[in-house]
Amino acid sequence: MSSESERKHDGHEHDDLEEYAGGSIQAHHGSIAPWLLVVYFGLFVWALIYLFYYWGGLGPGLDY
């Protein structure tokens, strides 16, 4: 049996790791970084603004 220190790697247990590309890529389940949530929100707002201003605005024949 392996000890607790052997089961952990970089603060994550091996049971949580998923390996891809023959083990050269390892991923674990975790939370999304707060800065990345801010980026997602900013891109969503930009998409709404772009959709409104550059794809027709208020509709045909209406000025905005």
N, C-alpha and C positions, 0 to 999 in steps of 0.2 A: 504494500500500500504506500502511496505517496503522502508525504507530509503536507501540511497547509502551505508552507513556504514554497514547496515544489509545484503546487497546483496553481500558484499565482504567477502571472507574468505581466509586468508593468501595471500592477494594480488591478488587473482583470483576471477572473478565473478562466481557465482554458475551456470550461463548459460553455461560456458565453461567446467564444470566438467562432467565427465561421471563416473557412479558408476557401480561396478562389485561386485559379491559375496555378494549380499544383502547390499551393501553400505560399506563393510569393506575395499574395495579398491577403491580409487578415482584417476582418471587420468584427466589431462587437456591437451589441445593442446598447444604446445610450440615449442621452437627451440631445436636443438641437441647441447649439450655441446661441446665446441671446443676440449676438451681433448678426448672426445669420437670419434670425427672425426679423430683425430690423430691415435687412436687405430684402427679404421676401415681401414685407409690407410696403417698402418703398417701390419695388417693382410693380406690385399690384396697383398702387395709386397711380404710378406713371402709366400703366396700361389703361386705366380708366380715363385719364386725361387724354391720352393719345386717341383712344376710341371715340371720345366725345368731340374733340377738336378737329381731328384729321379724317374721320370717317363719317362726316355728314352733319355733325353738330346737332341742332334741334330738329332737323328733318328737311325735306325738300322745300325750297322757297323761303325758308326762315333764316333770318340773319342772327348771328350771335355776336 
